[in-house]
Amino acid sequence: MSNQGYRIIHESSDVDDENVNVDDENDAIQDENDDVDDENNDVFDDNKTISFVCHDSILNLTVQESSLCILAHALRFNLSDRALESQLKLVDLHLPYAEHRSKYRFLKNISLPQFIEYYFCYECAIILTFERNECLCPSCGKKYSKRILKREGEYFLYNPLESQIKEFCNSKLYKHFRKIDPDDRCVLNGKIYKKLERLGIIEQNDVTLSWNVDGVSLMKSSKKSTWSILLTINEIPYKFSKDYVILCGLWHNKKIPKMNMFLKPFAEECKHLYQNGMECTTYGRVNSIKFKVHLIVSPIDTIARPIVQNMKQFNGTYGCPYCYQKSVSLNDNPLNRVYLKNENLLRRTIQMHKKHVAEAIKTPFAVYGVKGPSIMSIIPNLNILLHFPPEYMHSWLLGITKMIVKSWFDPQFKNEPFYIGATLKIVNERLLNIKPPSELTRCPCEINDMTKASEWKNFALYYSLPVMKGFKRMKTEDRKEKKLENVKQAGLDIKIGF
């Protein structure tokens, strides 16, 4: 058996002779009928030395990580209480000593996040405050019961940010704090971060965060969607930050969240952590330090971004969040709008945005695409316009890339000079013959089966050039001749105009 990636651990067991009475003759008994391979047996020497063969990853597994793996397995396969109890006994049998012993002790040692439940009046977009089991909405006066709201799912969960930042500061990941290569393309080397550092707003021990809010439908058969508030820490390298994602808010309902209500606890805590700071110990240090928490980057997708900014969507009039270019309806369809080329664009500024917000409060109509204030505007140094970068997944991958590729092969464009639908079979064969490296998590599929943004990204960046090699678009003259030839063969005596 190959020992590559494994280690041999020897543990000597100190046995008290007074408490243990071992018969040497019984220890020497071996069954002559058993054919045992010595390489696969545990070897017991005279000094009671036990040999364990362990993989390197097991040596780094903590008790907490092991407990979380067991709990994740139980939740994934919906184990009953008795099945979980049996699983814990099975794990204890493989350990030198009983670690879990019972389901009660196992669950008691798992520290669960302290989520706060916020009940709300959806029509008024107001968080309700319960002194007892019932309360009145301060806006509409409607009477609510906490028990009924919880049963109907009319609440959302919030996990405080401060406790999760403290957990990070006391973890091993803190060893990589601010150890980022100056040449890396990351937030720390960006213009906005450098400017805030130069102005003394961001100090040496401060923590900056990138945050995102997005919704996803967990099941096709369910009308409910789940929205979450996720954050990553900018001061640690990307290979660590991508796996250390902080969950602050969780919404699960049939209705889309009212963002000014859903984000209110998060925005208020971020404001508090910037103005008052926080104090905690760090990994490897005894003395505590005081620092501030900054929210400076908001990489939110094209669908959720206007909801957070409280502005019109991209397909509305003045739907661009960066300039005052007015969109124009296409083919008299108000849902299909385009932005025409304009050399004299007027960019949006935070001063003009605040003016439009004040005007929008007084009127039921949007003012240059601004519907009203956003709760995220209360966070210091968070620019509601500049700190929301453009998002390329919907605009480029699922937008331009998908439109161009579909136009190449869609039969409705068969009379256009760019149409190459006759080569679709060859293109699909070339795609399916590609064996990408493990860094690409999705294998190639046929053109008509592409639905995910990552599939369109892989096609645009990696697959398009080799699979499209050798194909030329048909010239307009050749297309006319081919069309006339097909008509003549069909025996149609008609006049065709081009």
C-alpha positions, -999 to +999 in steps of 0.1 A: +000+000+000+014+034-010+019+058+020+020+089-002-001+116+015-003+096+048+015+097+081+021+070+107+013+082+142+025+062+172+008+067+205+020+050+236-007+041+261+003+044+297-017+017+316-021+016+353-011-019+365-034-016+395-065-009+375-059-032+345-053-069+348-042-082+314-035-119+309-004-122+288-014-156+276-047-143+262-028-115+244-006-141+227-035-161+213-038-160+175-063-178+154-045-202+131-074-202+107-073-164+100-052-154+071-043-118+079-022-095+059+004-079+082+004-047+062-033-040+069-033-050+106-027-028+136+006-038+152+008-040+190+043-042+204+053-051+239+051-015+251+015-011+240+023+012+211-007+016+187+000+026+151-026+047+132-025+055+095-039+090+089-042+112+059-027+146+062-060+164+060-073+145+091-044+159+112-057+194+106-093+186+113-106+202+145-133+189+168-156+217+158-150+210+120-157+173+126-189+181+144-201+204+116-194+177+091-215+152+111-243+178+114-242+187+077-245+149+068-275+145+092-292+176+077-284+166+041-300+131+044-327+141+069-316+117+096-339+109+125-328+114+161-321+077+164-301+076+132-280+106+144-275+089+178-263+057+160-240+077+137-224+094+167-218+060+183-202+048+151-179+077+150-169+072+186-160+036+179-134+048+154-118+071+179-093+063+207-118+076+231-155+085+231-158+121+220-196+127+215-211+100+238-247+112+232-268+133+209-274+158+238-237+164+244-231+166+206-257+193+200-247+211+232-211+216+221-222+231+187-223+269+188-252+281+166-253+316+152-274+341+172-299+351+145-323+379+154-359+376+141-374+407+126-412+407+120-426+433+096-457+449+080-450+443+043-475+469+030-459+497+051-424+483+049-420+488+087-403+465+112-426+457+140-417+459+177-434+434+200-436+440+237-458+409+241-473+386+215-493+413+197-487+448+184-501+474+161-484+487+130-475+523+137-483+533+101-515+516+091-527+505+126-532+469+116-530+444+145-504+416+142-497+384+162-461+372+164-473+336+164-493+340+132-465+360+115-440+333+123-463+305+110-468+324+077-431+333+074-436+370+076-402+377+092-365+377+083-333+367+101-303+389+109-270+376+122-250+405+138-219+415+119-198+425+149-196+390+164-186+375+131-158+401+127-145+391+162-146+355+152-125+363+121-100+383+141-094+354+165-091+328+137-060+316+119-070+336+088-060+368+106-024+358+100-030+368+063-044+402+072-031+428+049-006+404+034-015+410-002+008+414-032+009+450-044+006+438-080-027+419-074-058+433-089-079+436-058-098+462-038-067+472-017-048+483-048-078+502-063-082+539-066-110+543-041-092+523-014-060+542-019-078+576-018-095+567+015-061+556+029-045+588+018-073+609+035-067+590+067-102+575+067-090+539+065-063+532+091-038+503+095-060+480+117-094+488+100-114+462+082-131+469+049-159+448+034-174+440+000-211+432+004-237+417-019-275+410-017-292+387-041-321+364-045-324+328-057-352+303-061-344+271-042-370+250-059-387+253-093-420+241-078-420+267-051-429+304-055-407+314-025-373+329-031-344+333-007-324+366-004-292+368+016-268+395+026-232+383+021-199+399+028-162+392+022-131+408+038-109+428+015-077+427+036-071+390+031-060+374-002-087+363-026-079+325-022-090+328+014-117+355+012-137+335-014-141+307+011-147+329+041-181+345+033-200+362+061-238+357+062-257+386+078-293+386+066-317+359+053-351+364+037-374+335+026-408+346+013-430+346-017-426+384-019-395+403-030-380+421+001-385+458+005-349+467+006-351+497+029-367+474+054-346+443+049-313+462+049-321+485+079-305+464+107-275+458+085-271+495+075-275+507+111-249+482+124-224+492+097-229+529+106-224+521+143-192+500+136-178+530+116-187+558+140-179+540+173-156+512+161-152+479+179-126+464+202-115+428+203-084+406+206-067+392+175-051+358+167-017+354+185-021+386+206-032+390+242-040+427+241-071+439+223-071+465+195-097+490+185-106+495+148-134+506+125-153+486+099-159+502+064-183+492+037-168+504+004-176+481-024-211+468-035-207+442-064-245+436-068-260+422-100-280+443-125-314+430-112-309+437-074-288+469-078-317+493-087-338+478-058-310+486-034-304+521-048-342+527-050-339+536-087-355+525-119-344+493-135-321+493-166-351+489-190-368+520-176-366+556-186-334+570-171-325+535-160-288+540-161-274+545-126-242+562-139-255+589-163-286+608-174-289+591-208-326+586-215-335+552-230-357+549-261-384+523-266-378+498-295-406+491-319-431+510-298-427+483-271-422+500-237-405+469-223-377+469-250-356+500-245-322+509-259-296+535-251-286+554-282-250+567-288-245+601-272-212+620-272-223+645-246-232+623-217-239+639-183-227+618-155-246+614-122-230+629-091-238+623-055-248+660-050-274+658-079-286+624-066-294+638-032-313+666-049-333+641-070-340+621-038-354+651-021-377+659-051-388+622-054-400+622-017-425+650-025-439+633-056-452+598-064-431+598-097-395+590-102-371+620-108-346+612-135-349+575-125-346+581-087-376+568-068-366+578-033-339+574-006-319+543+000-312+531+035-276+523+025-270+561+021-268+564+059-235+545+059-205+570+059-182+569+029-204+546+009-212+563-023-246+550-035-236+556-071-198+552-074-194+522-051-218+501-071-196+488-100-211+476-133-220+440-134-209+419-164-228+387-158-261+399-170-248+426-194-220+407-211-223+370-205-261+365-205-266+396-227-242+404-255-224+371-257-256+351-257-272+374-283-243+372-307-239+334-305-277+328-308-277+351-339-251+330-356-271+298-354-308+309-350-327+300-382-347+333-381-315+350-392-308+326-421-309+353-447-284+375-428-247+376-438-236+366-403-257+334-402-236+301-400-264+278-388-252+250-412-221+245-391-240+241-358-235+203-358-197+206-363-195+233-336-213+211-311-191+182-319-160+203-313-174+216-280-182+181-267-147+169-276-130+195-254-116+183-221-111+214-200-088+216-169-102+213-134-101+251-129-132+252-152-160+238-131-184+232-159-179+208-188-187+221-224-222+215-237-240+221-269-249+257-280-287+252-274-281+237-240-261+267-226-281+284-198-256+293-171-235+325-172-203+304-165-210+284-196-212+315-218-181+329-201-161+297-209-173+298-245-164+335-250-130+333-233-117+298-240-138+278-265-150+302-292-117+306-312-108+269-316-144+257-322-151+285-348-119+281-366-123+277-404-159+290-406-165+320-429-197+340-432-213+337-466-210+368-488-242+387-497-238+379-534-233+342-527-264+342-505-285+358-532-273+332-558-280+303-535-315+316-527-323+320-564-310+286-571-332+270-544-362+289-558-356+276-594-351+241-582-385+243-565-401+254-597-414+286-583-420+313-609-420+343-586-400+375-584-378+379-554-365+412-544-334+418-523 
